[in-house]
């Protein structure tokens, strides 16, 4: 155990010192963490022996996503949704549903042995984009502000939007297998979503009132106030899960409400939440490289590789191009927006979640998700800086 901790700490220390240099090249954080897990893990050198089962991995991935969902939702500037010709709104309301539909159609063609409902689950879990993987784009001032803001808001909100869609498909699957009434399946989903939303709203309102009361009496300290929002994110998630609701919806709704309520100190208070999410993300990516990639590798077929390539290209880019019809963006900028929809943490978590569901082809679905995330980390990491530089030169 201590050997694993020493290796992880040594890698974190080295990366933290040289992060600026590495991220300005063709490398990004998730790619480095994933490769570290793969090389140090049982598949290659075998010096990192992680003792974590499926349930431990699920807990780690879910907790990480809950904090990321809360932080992204709290950070999202909802005023930007309608700005820049409604770019984020177009991507979320038109591009996202079309991406899921396109993923389903391609899946039906490439995986005839997989039931259509399971293909819908695959298309949904690969639809959300990852803000961390797109950091080179959304934080680079050389990228036009309208594109940066659009991609940032899209990646911050689309994983939260995909949660209820995924829950509906999973409920339909259970209904199909147990022959229970369709109304019961939807009743359970609505109950799960309702409990999650109610808990997210209630706990955030309580935390906000307590925070205001404490600030009024000057009882707060700068150090401990940084833990308010990370604590709230975990509380929303864990309480909803305990009471039979969706912890992800609770964290997402809580984050959206927090962005309105904690306006004055929001960015300062979110700093610790983002740092906590980053640390958990590092561990998740290392575990993904060490355990999940080797597990899925033997299941990868030509059709899985093909679906993964199409998922990152046609399935994503075509809906984005359709959603941007009538805007002032030129073709290359539209193509740029379409390409930079990297898949990452949300897809990993959703894939780990469905392992517990009664799927006929769960191994195919998880292997496809793993393959797509692996390709995304590599391809988006390698193309981000060169394409950004090209856009910058063109604009000058």
N, C-alpha and C positions, 0 to 999 in steps of 0.2 A: 504493500500500500504506500509506504513512504517513498519507495523507488518511483512509483507512478507520479506521486506528488512532486518529487524533486525534478523529474523530467518535464512535467507540465510547467512548473515554476521557472525552470531554466529557459524553456522555450518562450514563455510569456515575457520574461525579463529581456531576453535578446530581441524579441519582436518589438517590445515597447521602446527600446533604445533606438532601433533602426526603422521604426514604422514609417516615418516621413519619406525616407529614401526608398523603401520597398514599395510603398503605395504610389510613388511617382513613376515607378517603372511598370512593368506588365504584371505585377503581382498584387494580389489583394489579401486582406486578412483571412476571410473564409477559405481561400485556396491554400494559404500557408498552413492554417490550422488543420484542414482536412488532410493535406499531404503529410503533416507531422504525425497525425494519428495513424495514417496508413503505413508510413515507413517505420515508425516506432512500435506499432502494434503487432499482433500475432501473425499477420499475413506476410510481413517482410522480415524485420530484425527480431521481433518477438521480445523486446526488452521492456515494453509496456504491456503488462498483463492486467487488463481491466476486469474486475469482478462485478459486473453489472448485468442483471437479467432484463427480460423484456419489460417488466413492470417498473424497474428502476429507470430504464431508458425512457419509458412513457412519462413517468413523473418528471424527470429532468426536462424533457422536451416540452411538456405541457406548461410547466412553471415558467420556462424561458419565454414561450410564446405569449403567455398571459401578461407578463411584464412588458414585453415588446408591444403587444396590442394596446395596452394602457398608455405607454409612453408615446407611441405613434399617434394615437387618437388625441391625447392631450396636447401634443405638439402641432397637430394639423390646424392650419389656418383655414377655417371653413369659408371665410370671405373669398378665398382664392378660387373656390369651386366654380364660380360664375365668371371669374376674370379670364383674360386671355382667350376670348371667344369660347369660354366654357370648356377649356381643354380637359381639366380633371373630371368634370361632370360628364363629358362625352366619353372619356375613357372608362368611367365607372358604370354609367347607365346604358351605354351602347356597346362599347368595346368588350367589357367583361362578360355580359350574357352571350355575345356572339362568339367569344373565345371558348366558353364552355360548350356551346352548340357545335362549333367547329371541331373541338377536341372529341366530342361524342361521335360525330360522323366519321372522323378518321379512325377512331378506335373500333367502330363497327366494321370498318373495312379491313383493318390490320389484325384484329383479334376476334375472328368469328366464333371462337370457342368460349369467349367471355360473355356472360349475360348482359343485355343492354343496360340494365340498371347499374351494374358494376362498372360499366364503361362510363356512365354518367358520373359516378363517384370519382373515377380516375380523372376525368376532364375537370371536375370541380377542384380536386386537391392540387392540380397543376396550374390552376388559373391565377392564384394570387402571386404578386411580384414581391421581391424582397428589397427593402430600402437599404439594408446594410451592404448587399452585393452591388447595388447601384450607387454606392457612396461616391465613387470617382466621378459620376455624372451629376448627381443632385447637389454636390457640395463644391463643384468646380465653377468659379466665376466666368470661365471662358465659354461655358454653355449659356445660351440666351436665358434670361431670367424666367420667361414664360414657360420654357421647356422644363427648366429645373423645378419650378414650383409645381407644374402639372404632374411630372413623374413622382415628385416627393409626396404630394397629396394622394395620388393614386396608390402608391405602394404602402402608404400609411393606413389607408382605409379599405383596400380591397380584400385583405385577409379577414377583416372583421365582417365584411359583407358576405364572404364565402362560407362562413361558419353556419348560418341558418340554412343555406342551400345544401350543404353537406349533411346536416342533421335531417333535413327532409328526405333526401335520398336514402340515408341509412334507415330511417323509420319506414319508408316504403319497402325496403329490402326485407326488414324484419316482418312487416305485414304480409309480404308475398310468401315468405317461408313458413310463417306460423298460421296462415289463413285467417288472421284476425281482421276485423272490419277496417276498411280504409280510414273511416272517421276516427277510429281509436289511434291510429298511427299519427294522424295530424293533430289530434288532441294532445298526445304526448309531446310532440314537437313544440306546439304552441305553449304548453305548460313549461317545458324546458326553457324556451326563449323568454317567456313571461317572467318566470322566477329569476332568471339571469338578469334581465333588464331592470326589474323591480329592485333587486339587491344592489345592482350597480348604482342606480339613482339614489336609493335610500342611504347607503353607506357613504357615498360621496357628499350628499347633503349634510349628513351628520358630521363628517370629518371637516367640512367647510365651516359649519357653524362653530364647532369646537375650536378650529384654528383662528377664526375671527375673534372669538371670545378671549382666547389666550393672547392674541396679538394686542387686543384692546387693553389688557392688564399687563402687557409687556412681560409675559411669562415665558416667551420662547427664547431659545438660544440658536444662533446660526448653525451650529453643528448638528443639533438634534432635529431641527426643522427640515433638514435635507432628507430625513427618513420618513417624512409624512406621506409623500406620494408613493414611494416603493412599498411602504406598509399598507397603504390603501389599496394598491394594485393586487397585492397578495391576499388581502382580506376579502376583497370583492370576489376574486377567483375561488378561494378556498371555501367561503361561506356558500356561494352558489352551488359548488360541487357537492357540498355536504347536504344541502337541502333539495337536491334533485334537479337543480337548474343547470344552465350552461355557464361554466366559469369563464369561458372565453367571451361570451356576450356580456357578462357582468363586468369584466375588465375593460372591454371595448366601450360599453355605454358609460361606465364610470370615468374612463379617460376623456370621452367626448364632453361630458358634463364638467369635468375638472378644468377643461380648456376654457370654459365660459366663467366658472366661479373663481378659480385661483388666478385671476388675470395679472395682478400686480407682481406677484413673486413666482409666477408659473415657471419661467425658464430656469431660475435659480433653484427652485425646488425639484425640478425634473432632472437636474444634473445627476444626482445620486441614482435616480431610477434608471437613467440611460446607462450609467456606468455599471450598475448591477446587471442590467440586461446584457451589456457587452461581455461581462465576465461569464455569465451563464451561456451566452452564445458561443464563446470560445470553447468551453467544455463540451457543449453539444456538437460542435463541428469536429473536435478531436475524437469524440466517441463515434461520430458518424464515419470518420475515416478509418478508425481502428476496428470497428465491429460491423457496422451496417454495410459498407461497401464490399468487404470480403464475403459477407453472408449472401449478398444479392448477386455477386459476380457470376456464380455458377448458373444462375437462372436467366442471364442476359442472352436473348436470341436476336437474330437479325431484325425481326419485326419490332422488338423492343427498342433497339438502337434507332431504327427508322422513325418510330413514333416519337422518340425523344427529340430527334433532329427536327421533325415537323412541328412538334410542340413549341420549340424555340423560334421557329421561322414562320411557316405558313399559318399555323393555328393562332399565333399571337399577332403577326404583322398584318394579315389580311383584315381581321376585325378592326384593328387600329386605323388602318387606311380608310375603311368604310366609315368609322366613327368621326374621322376628321374631314369628310367631304364638306365642302363649302367654307372651310377656314382659309386664312391667308397664308398658312404654312406652305413652304415649297416642298417638292417631292422628297428631297433628301432629308429635310427635317422631319417629315412624316415617317420616313423609313427609319430614321434614328430613334424616334419615339417608339416605333413598333418593335425595333430590335432590343431596346433597353427595357425589357421586362424580365429581369433575371428571376429564376426560381430558387428558393432557398429554405429558410427556417420554417415558414408556414407549411410548405409542401412536405418537409420531413416530419413535422409534428402530425399533420393529417394522415400521413402514411403509417406512422407508428400507431395512431388512434384506430385505424381500420383493421389492424392486426387482431384486435379484440372482437371484431365484428364477424358474424357468420357468413363470410364471403366464400364462394366456390373457388375463385381464382385470386385469392389474396396475395399469393406469392408473385404472380404476374404483375398485379397492380403495384405492389411495393417495389418490385425490381424495376418497373418502368419509372416510378417516381424517383428512385435512387439514381438511375441512369440519367434522367433529365436534369436533376440537380447537379450531378457530377459534371455533365457537359456544360451546364449553365455557368458553374463556378469557373471552369476552364475558359470557355469561349467569351463570356462577358468580361471576365478579368483581363483577358489578353487584348480585347478589342476596345475597351473603354477609353484609355488614354490616347491611342492613335486616332480614333474617330473624333474625339473631343478636340484634339489639336488640328485636325483637318477642318472642322467646323469653325474654329477660331480663326484660322488662316483665311478661310473663305469670307468670313464676316469683315475681316480687315482689308 
